[in-house]
Amino acid sequence: MKKRIGVIVLGLLCVVSLSGCKYMRLLQFKSQFQNFSKYFVFIKSPTKPGVRCLHPLLIPDDILLLSDGVSPSVVKTTEGVTTWAFIMKKDSPRSDTQPSVLTIALEFNAEKQLTRAFYPSQFSAIFHPDFVPQLLERVGNARVDVADRGLEGDKSPFPEEWIPDRSKIVQHLGEPTSEIVSNNETLLSYRYTLEGGSGDVKPYIMIAISPLTQKARWVQTTVFGSQMTIRLI
């Protein structure tokens, strides 16, 4: 049975299916996922997990295209390495004593090519350490569904033990900004403000919780303007 999956980090879902010279580099980048170990190495760090590109392709203009023009919160250049940091602070309820901050960082070499991408450490804490790596490895052979902003593939769902429950989610993301309870599922909504971003940028994470198992069913998120969904079970 086909399962839909989404990609959190690089926002490829809507543009990689387009043709033409303008998107050739993005198509080449997606094709690299078909031979993942040849082109990428995972950085399995508890504090700064990420991906290293062994054959860099993307340049800053590509990232701006993928992000609908959303610029980073911080740009810093040190010894030829330029770092873009997208810093998102949670819009916290009063009951949340520790508002969380999510950071996505991108590093470019002296040739302005993307060499490393770091995703929020909270993701590795909430999910199994191999969750994001396996998610990215599924991209290469998946079919892009532009209308649904997702990917369609034949891979099996994630192992049951990889799926986090509500308590683990709250432990690492804190109390949700808002919560909607129904008979079918509980929706935990985490909304963020992008530092240095325009008023139109409203990052969020929406997580559906099963009322029976208290485990996550799906995750929906947007950081750069494109909505993406990960169906977990």
RODO-2510 file (C-alpha; in nm, 4 decimals, decimal comma):
residues 233
     n   res          X          Y          Z
     1     m     0,0000     0,0000     0,0000
     2     k     0,1350     0,3382    -0,0943
     3     k     0,2210     0,5732     0,1877
     4     r     0,2618     0,9459     0,1576
     5     i     0,5657     1,1006     0,3122
     6     g     0,6964     1,4548     0,3308
     7     v     1,0355     1,6122     0,3751
     8     i     1,0883     1,8575     0,6624
     9     v     1,4246     2,0077     0,5921
    10     l     1,4795     2,1207     0,2337
    11     g     1,1318     2,1906     0,0978
    12     l     1,1784     2,0147    -0,2354
    13     l     0,8245     1,8913    -0,2735
    14     c     0,6702     2,1510    -0,5020
    15     v     0,9491     2,2467    -0,7365
    16     v     1,1473     1,9349    -0,8071
    17     s     0,8780     1,7990    -1,0373
    18     l     0,8979     2,0995    -1,2693
    19     s     1,0923     2,0859    -1,5944
    20     g     1,3111     2,3391    -1,7707
    21     c     1,6646     2,4716    -1,7305
    22     k     1,5654     2,6908    -1,4368
    23     y     1,5009     2,3823    -1,2239
    24     m     1,7683     2,1508    -1,3632
    25     r     1,9895     2,1810    -1,0566
    26     l     1,6962     2,0960    -0,8299
    27     l     1,6111     1,7907    -1,0375
    28     q     1,9739     1,6796    -1,0257
    29     f     1,9721     1,7268    -0,6495
    30     k     1,6620     1,5092    -0,6099
    31     s     1,8210     1,2402    -0,8285
    32     q     2,1161     1,2224    -0,5883
    33     f     1,8843     1,0667    -0,3303
    34     q     1,8528     0,7584    -0,5523
    35     n     2,2127     0,6710    -0,4595
    36     f     2,2093     0,8262    -0,1154
    37     s     2,5346     0,6943     0,0321
    38     k     2,7300     0,8192    -0,2700
    39     y     2,6143     1,1767    -0,2322
    40     f     2,5323     1,2311     0,1357
    41     v     2,6560     1,1531     0,4850
    42     f     2,4387     1,1923     0,7918
    43     i     2,5677     1,3896     1,0874
    44     k     2,4160     1,1967     1,3781
    45     s     2,4766     1,4463     1,6551
    46     p     2,2343     1,4824     1,9480
    47     t     2,2876     1,8581     1,9535
    48     k     2,3361     1,9393     1,5832
    49     p     2,2037     1,6639     1,3557
    50     g     2,2265     1,7176     0,9843
    51     v     2,3333     1,6058     0,6380
    52     r     2,6641     1,6642     0,4598
    53     c     2,6587     1,6931     0,0804
    54     l     2,9524     1,5080    -0,0765
    55     h     2,8848     1,6530    -0,4224
    56     p     2,7328     1,9983    -0,3568
    57     l     2,4866     2,1361    -0,6099
    58     l     2,2508     2,3896    -0,4573
    59     i     2,3401     2,7579    -0,4318
    60     p     2,1764     3,0358    -0,2251
    61     d     1,9421     3,1329    -0,5113
    62     d     1,8083     2,7757    -0,5138
    63     i     1,7319     2,7942    -0,1415
    64     l     1,5487     3,1248    -0,1907
    65     l     1,3474     2,9647    -0,4703
    66     l     1,2575     2,6728    -0,2449
    67     s     1,1703     2,9027     0,0439
    68     d     0,9453     3,1335    -0,1596
    69     g     1,1967     3,4107    -0,1019
    70     v     1,2112     3,3812     0,2770
    71     s     1,5493     3,5072     0,3903
    72     p     1,7408     3,3634     0,6887
    73     s     1,7374     3,5183     1,0353
    74     v     2,1173     3,5317     1,0494
    75     v     2,3890     3,5256     0,7817
    76     k     2,7490     3,4781     0,8944
    77     t     3,0715     3,4149     0,7012
    78     t     3,3794     3,2672     0,8696
    79     e     3,6905     3,1448     0,6882
    80     g     3,5091     3,1075     0,3576
    81     v     3,2068     2,9267     0,5035
    82     t     2,8766     3,1140     0,4939
    83     t     2,6064     3,0018     0,7367
    84     w     2,2374     3,0784     0,7036
    85     a     2,0348     3,0269     1,0202
    86     f     1,6545     3,0209     1,0285
    87     i     1,5607     3,0755     1,3944
    88     m     1,2013     3,0081     1,5000
    89     k     1,0745     3,0954     1,8475
    90     k     0,7545     2,9309     1,9648
    91     d     0,4457     3,1392     2,0336
    92     s     0,4007     2,9870     2,3780
    93     p     0,0966     2,9663     2,6049
    94     r     0,1390     3,1069     2,9545
    95     s     0,1599     2,7556     3,1002
    96     d     0,4764     2,6826     2,9008
    97     t     0,7733     2,7624     3,1246
    98     q     1,0365     2,6800     2,8616
    99     p     0,9493     2,8243     2,5192
   100     s     1,1322     2,6206     2,2564
   101     v     1,3416     2,7567     1,9722
   102     l     1,3880     2,5585     1,6494
   103     t     1,6881     2,6289     1,4292
   104     i     1,7639     2,5185     1,0746
   105     a     2,1168     2,6023     0,9596
   106     l     2,2645     2,5816     0,6097
   107     e     2,6356     2,6038     0,5285
   108     f     2,7786     2,7144     0,1934
   109     n     3,1414     2,6800     0,0821
   110     a     3,3553     2,9460    -0,0848
   111     e     3,1958     2,8543    -0,4207
   112     k     2,8532     2,9297    -0,2666
   113     q     2,7447     2,5655    -0,2811
   114     l     2,5382     2,4052    -0,0057
   115     t     2,7669     2,1641     0,1805
   116     r     2,5810     2,0932     0,5066
   117     a     2,2237     2,1288     0,6334
   118     f     2,1351     2,0997     1,0017
   119     y     1,7814     2,0319     1,1212
   120     p     1,6410     2,1067     1,4702
   121     s     1,7864     1,8825     1,7394
   122     q     1,4366     1,8393     1,8846
   123     f     1,3432     1,6231     1,5855
   124     s     1,6118     1,3684     1,6680
   125     a     1,5046     1,3728     2,0329
   126     i     1,1365     1,3144     1,9540
   127     f     1,1809     1,0596     1,6770
   128     h     1,4117     0,7636     1,6413
   129     p     1,7655     0,8768     1,5362
   130     d     1,7188     0,7035     1,1999
   131     f     1,3800     0,8631     1,1285
   132     v     1,5002     1,1700     0,9374
   133     p     1,7757     0,9748     0,7560
   134     q     1,5259     0,7136     0,6383
   135     l     1,2759     0,9814     0,5427
   136     l     1,5312     1,1519     0,3203
   137     e     1,6453     0,8229     0,1690
   138     r     1,2889     0,7659     0,0448
   139     v     1,2901     1,0844    -0,1607
   140     g     1,4877     0,9588    -0,4584
   141     n     1,2392     0,7017    -0,5859
   142     a     0,9221     0,8707    -0,4682
   143     r     0,6766     1,0430    -0,6995
   144     v     0,6204     1,4116    -0,6312
   145     d     0,2548     1,5009    -0,5746
   146     v     0,2508     1,8758    -0,6352
   147     a    -0,1190     1,9275    -0,5595
   148     d    -0,0922     1,7489    -0,2259
   149     r     0,2579     1,8819    -0,1487
   150     g     0,3817     1,5344    -0,0695
   151     l     0,5626     1,2327    -0,2029
   152     e     0,4116     0,9007    -0,2937
   153     g     0,6106     0,5812    -0,2642
   154     d     0,5822     0,2083    -0,2059
   155     k     0,7801     0,1964     0,1162
   156     s     0,6261     0,0474     0,4286
   157     p     0,5273     0,2724     0,7202
   158     f     0,7763     0,3532     0,9912
   159     p     0,8321     0,0961     1,2680
   160     e     0,5837     0,1250     1,5541
   161     e     0,8584     0,1828     1,8095
   162     w     0,9756     0,4876     1,6139
   163     i     0,6448     0,6708     1,6562
   164     p     0,6488     0,9169     1,9497
   165     d     0,3647     0,9584     2,1963
   166     r     0,2204     1,2804     2,3319
   167     s     0,4355     1,2883     2,6449
   168     k     0,7581     1,2641     2,4443
   169     i     0,6454     1,5381     2,2057
   170     v     0,5592     1,7745     2,4908
   171     q     0,8831     1,6869     2,6663
   172     h     1,0897     1,8229     2,3770
   173     l     0,8617     2,0840     2,2151
   174     g     0,6897     2,2041     2,5316
   175     e     0,3190     2,2759     2,5657
   176     p     0,1431     2,3353     2,2323
   177     t     0,0405     2,6867     2,1349
   178     s    -0,3142     2,5541     2,1042
   179     e    -0,4968     2,2212     2,1133
   180     i    -0,8094     2,0894     1,9443
   181     v    -0,9736     1,7784     2,0885
   182     s    -1,2219     1,5610     1,8991
   183     n    -1,3427     1,2007     1,9150
   184     n    -1,1147     1,0998     1,6275
   185     e    -0,7877     1,2700     1,7235
   186     t    -0,6253     1,5494     1,9183
   187     l    -0,4437     1,8177     1,7224
   188     l    -0,1401     1,9751     1,8877
   189     s    -0,0545     2,3047     1,7197
   190     y     0,2908     2,4582     1,7624
   191     r     0,3251     2,8016     1,6062
   192     y     0,6454     2,9975     1,5705
   193     t     0,7760     3,3410     1,4819
   194     l     1,0705     3,3469     1,2408
   195     e     1,3277     3,5937     1,3658
   196     g     1,4009     3,8524     1,1033
   197     g     1,1239     3,7139     0,8811
   198     s     0,8420     3,9044     0,7204
   199     g     0,4909     3,9123     0,8636
   200     d     0,3775     3,6588     0,6044
   201     v     0,6050     3,3849     0,7412
   202     k     0,4161     3,1746     0,9966
   203     p     0,6073     2,8523     1,0695
   204     y     0,4087     2,5838     1,2461
   205     i     0,4019     2,2168     1,3382
   206     m     0,0678     2,0368     1,3634
   207     i     0,0675     1,6896     1,5185
   208     a    -0,2348     1,4566     1,5259
   209     i    -0,2520     1,2306     1,8313
   210     s    -0,4530     0,9074     1,8471
   211     p    -0,6989     0,9110     2,1414
   212     l    -0,6466     0,5373     2,1917
   213     t    -0,2685     0,4977     2,1799
   214     q    -0,1683     0,8618     2,2447
   215     k     0,0821     0,8209     1,9594
   216     a     0,1328     1,0582     1,6687
   217     r    -0,0582     0,9733     1,3497
   218     w     0,0747     1,2424     1,1212
   219     v     0,2775     1,5624     1,1285
   220     q     0,2146     1,8689     0,9152
   221     t     0,4602     2,1557     0,9001
   222     t     0,5617     2,4654     0,7123
   223     v     0,8796     2,6632     0,7537
   224     f     0,9409     2,8242     0,4164
   225     g     0,5835     2,8704     0,2975
   226     s     0,5186     2,5251     0,1496
   227     q     0,3009     2,2944     0,3586
   228     m     0,4349     1,9417     0,3998
   229     t     0,2806     1,6335     0,5591
   230     i     0,4395     1,3216     0,7051
   231     r     0,2010     1,0289     0,7565
   232     l     0,3465     0,8129     1,0275
   233     i     0,0913     0,5291     1,0478
***
